[in-house]
Amino acid sequence: MSRDFEELDFRATPLGELTLRRRRVAALDGQEVFEVKLGDAYLMSSMFHEVEVALADLGLGALGAGEWDVVVGGLGLGYTAVAALAHAAVRSLVVVDALDAVIDWHQRGLVPLGEKLTADPRCRFVHGDFFALSASAGGFDPTQPSRRFHAVLLDIDHSPSNLLHPRHHAFYEPAGLRALAAHLHHGGVFALWSDDPPDDTFLQSLSAVFATAEAHVVTFPNPLLDRESASTVYLARKAAGALPVRDR
């Protein structure tokens, strides 16, 4: 295998064939890039991680003072989780991923941020379906059923309308978002990464459940296209001690 390209792992998963690879990009002066593919589609690349970091910074930046318990949905290459742990107020971090291979990559040190996450005692990986856990009464922490959190940061689907699996659709409807909100403390925050521009329909669904909802467009340099690209971070806050919001 060439030093300029290496397939680090390959797994068959319920969602398709999952591949982790490392390559050097000549156009970027030999920069080493880690990529994850699901079938023929690119899921993530270490070349582009600004929005994953912004997801954590925007989401946690909306919280008040105190110590925070946080959930990250979707481990990926670890950028959102590491950015969350950079906030000193984070007391605990539960990272949920449905693919045990992705968790294994971090535990084995196959990806650059794996050692940082596994060495931090505040961070714990949960192998599970984020969407099923969100819809359940028990929630995201199997060791503490019905535990509530101060923030949930989600980066799994490409967008609320471009899903990795059709069964995720119910999560983005008001009933699914309400189930998620039940796992948040009053005043808690839900933040979501999306690769698409802001979606008014999804913002309406967020507004039907949360006290506030907004979309932030985050731009980042794209050296492959020699221009800026953009993604969206949705930010919604649960009411502080208010009664549950009904469907609109």
Order of alpha helices (4+ residues) and beta strands (2+ residues): beta-beta-beta-beta-alpha-beta-alpha-beta-alpha-alpha-beta-alpha-beta-alpha-beta-alpha-beta-beta
